[in-house]
Amino acid sequence: MSALGDDRVARDLLMLPRLLRRAGVHVNAERARVYLQAIAAIDLERPEDVRAASRTALVSRQADLAPFEITFDLFWSLLRGGRLTAPVPSARPPKAESDQIEVPLGQIPSRMTSLVPRIVRVMASPTELLRTTDFSAMTAAERGAAARFLERMRWSPGQRPSRRFRSSRNGRRLDARATLRKSLAADGEPAVLIRRARRVKRRPLVILCDVSGSMEAYTRLLLHMSHAFARGWGRVETFTFGTRLTRITRQLRERRPDAALAHISRAVSDWSGGTRIGDALHEFNLRWSRRVLGRGAIVLLVTDGWERGDPARLEQEASRLQRAAYRLIWLDPLSGTRDYSPDARGARALSGHADDHLAANTLDGLSRIAELLGDVGRGRPVRRSGAT
C-alpha cells in the first residue's frame, strides 16, 4: 500500500477521536497514536475487539465511558452502513486549507487495506489533534507544523483614536473653521455643517518574553508568535528576559521566521538560564516604558511566573507596568495544565496585577489570545479590585 493511502487510512480512523472530543471526552495526541497502534494489531472484522481496543486507548476516566459507547456506536454505524467511501487518490496532492496543519503520520500496516473502501476521508484533520497538544509534548515535525500555523494566523490588537481629526459625516464635533470656509461660496451663509472625528491608528503592542530554562519547551513557538505579530501588525516592540532584558525588535523584522530566531539566539546571552522577572521589569520600566508604552499600548507578558529574585520587587514592578500600559495580559504556559494554581511566589505577585491571565501552552490557547486582542482595544480595561 502506498504511503499516500496509509496516511489517508490513518486520517480516516481519526474520526473517532474527533467525535469523542466533540462529546466532551479528553483525547490528546498521544492517546490518538496509541489508538492507531491498537487498531493495527487487531482483527477489524470483529467490532467488539475494535470497541475494546478503542475504549482502552482513548478513555481514561470513568465518567467518559457512557459518551464513548454512544460515540462509538455512531462511528461504527457510519463505517458499516455503506454510507462512507474513500476518495480516489489524485496525482496532485490536495491544497491545504488555511486552518489545517499537515503532520506526517506513522505507517499503517498492509492488513488495514481492506478498510479503505469502507471509510470516508472525514474532516478528522491532524489540526484537531495538534491544536490541543501541549507544546512541550510535540515532536519536531509537529512543532514545525504549529509554527507554520502561527505564521498564518491573523493578529490584530485593534485601533486607537489619535489626537488628529478628519472630516466625517458621522462625526460628533463641528468643524467650525471648515464650515466657515465652505460658507464663503454661499455669501457667508453656513448652508452645510462640516463635522469631524478623530483619526484612528494601529494600537501598539509590546511583548516581554521569558527565555529562561523553565520556559525552554515553549519559548521557540512563542517567539514564532512574536514574529507573526511583527510581520502582520507592524507596531510591535519585543523584548526577551531571563537574567537580563534584551530588545529583539530589529531581529524580528527578518522576513523568514527561522532566520529571525537564529538572529535572536545570537543576540540573547541569557537563553535557558535563570529567571529574575522583577529585575527585568524594573529595567524595562526605567529605560523603555516611556518610549514604547505611550499611545495606548497593550503589553503581553509571556512567562511561567517562576521567580528567583525578590517577589516583593516583582509585585512592585508589575504594578508599575500595569499602570503604564493600556492593558497587561499575562500569557502563562503553566496555567493550561490540569490542576494548575498560582502557588509560586512569583505567580502570586503577577496574578494581582494582570488584567488577563491566559494559557499559552497550546494552539487553541494562542487562538483565544488572538480573539481577546481583537476585543480589548474597543474599550478601557477594567482593573482588578486588588490592583493598585
JOSUL-V172335 format. One record per helix or strand of 3 or more residues. SS is the DSSP state (A for helix, B for strand). FROM is the first residue (numbers start at 1). TO is the last residue. If there is no record, write none. Layout:
BEGIN
SS/FROM/TO
SS/FROM/TO
END
This chain:
BEGIN
A/3/13
A/15/22
A/29/40
A/47/58
A/64/80
A/110/118
A/126/131
A/135/137
A/140/152
B/159/167
A/176/186
B/195/202
B/205/210
A/213/232
B/236/241
B/245/247
A/251/253
A/257/267
A/277/287
A/289/292
B/298/302
A/311/324
B/327/332
A/333/336
A/345/351
B/356/359
A/363/376
END
